[in-house]
């Protein structure tokens, strides 16, 4: 499975690499990314261990666990396009209930 890096992740990687090379401090890097110093240090350590892939979220590219099954989605689309029963659109169009 290919996990592509977003523009945001690429920007973060550039700042983290600058900090790893000593071009900027951790504090400056954290400020540039809008996070705290400790989180910046954790990200920097992960980049050192795992490489650039550490910035890509682990669920990227996966389907949601709450996603409806393809069969169910196809059935809903079919029912919406070809209604088998003509339901009233609102209460005013239905017969009065006694």
C-alpha positions as CSV (number, residue, x, y, z in Angstrom):
1,X,0.0,0.0,0.0
2,X,1.4,3.4,-1.0
3,X,1.2,6.1,1.5
4,X,1.8,9.4,-0.1
5,X,3.0,12.4,1.9
6,X,0.7,15.4,2.0
7,X,2.0,19.0,1.5
8,X,1.6,19.5,5.3
9,X,3.7,16.4,6.0
10,X,6.4,17.5,3.5
11,X,6.6,20.9,5.2
12,X,6.9,19.3,8.6
13,X,9.7,17.0,7.3
14,X,11.6,20.0,6.0
15,X,11.5,21.7,9.4
16,X,12.4,18.5,11.2
17,X,15.4,17.8,8.8
18,X,16.6,21.4,9.4
19,X,16.6,20.8,13.1
20,X,18.4,17.4,12.7
21,X,21.1,19.1,10.7
22,X,21.5,21.8,13.4
23,X,20.3,24.7,11.1
24,X,17.5,25.6,13.5
25,X,16.9,24.8,17.2
26,X,14.1,22.5,18.5
27,X,12.3,25.4,20.0
28,X,12.4,27.3,16.6
29,X,11.1,24.1,14.9
30,X,8.3,23.6,17.3
31,X,7.3,27.3,16.9
32,X,7.4,26.9,13.1
33,X,5.1,23.9,13.2
34,X,2.8,25.4,15.8
35,X,3.3,22.7,18.4
36,X,5.1,22.2,21.7
37,X,8.8,21.5,22.2
38,X,8.3,18.0,23.5
39,X,6.1,16.9,20.5
40,X,8.7,18.3,18.1
41,X,11.4,16.3,19.9
42,X,9.3,13.1,19.7
43,X,8.7,13.7,15.9
44,X,12.4,14.3,15.4
45,X,13.3,11.1,17.2
46,X,10.7,9.1,15.1
47,X,12.1,10.5,11.9
48,X,15.6,9.3,13.0
49,X,14.3,5.8,13.7
50,X,11.7,5.2,11.0
51,X,12.5,7.8,8.3
52,X,10.1,10.1,6.5
53,X,7.3,7.5,6.7
54,X,7.0,8.3,10.4
55,X,5.1,11.5,9.5
56,X,2.4,9.7,7.5
57,X,-0.6,8.6,9.7
58,X,-0.9,4.9,10.0
59,X,-4.6,4.8,8.9
60,X,-3.9,6.8,5.7
61,X,-5.2,4.8,2.7
62,X,-7.5,2.5,4.8
63,X,-11.2,2.4,4.6
64,X,-13.1,3.6,7.6
65,X,-14.3,0.8,10.0
66,X,-17.7,2.5,9.9
67,X,-17.9,2.4,6.1
68,X,-21.1,0.9,4.7
69,X,-20.7,-2.3,2.7
70,X,-20.6,-2.0,-1.1
71,X,-23.7,-4.2,-1.4
72,X,-25.7,-2.0,1.0
73,X,-24.6,1.2,-0.7
74,X,-25.6,-0.2,-4.1
75,X,-29.0,-1.2,-2.7
76,X,-29.6,2.3,-1.3
77,X,-28.6,4.0,-4.6
78,X,-30.9,1.6,-6.5
79,X,-33.8,2.3,-4.2
80,X,-33.3,6.0,-4.6
81,X,-33.1,5.8,-8.4
82,X,-36.0,3.3,-8.8
83,X,-38.4,3.5,-5.9
84,X,-40.6,0.4,-5.7
85,X,-43.1,2.0,-3.4
86,X,-44.4,5.6,-3.9
87,X,-44.1,7.0,-0.4
88,X,-45.7,10.4,0.4
89,X,-43.1,13.1,0.5
90,X,-44.4,14.7,3.7
91,X,-47.3,14.5,6.2
92,X,-49.6,16.9,4.4
93,X,-49.7,14.6,1.4
94,X,-50.6,11.5,3.4
95,X,-54.1,10.4,4.4
96,X,-55.2,11.7,7.8
97,X,-54.7,9.2,10.6
98,X,-57.7,8.7,13.0
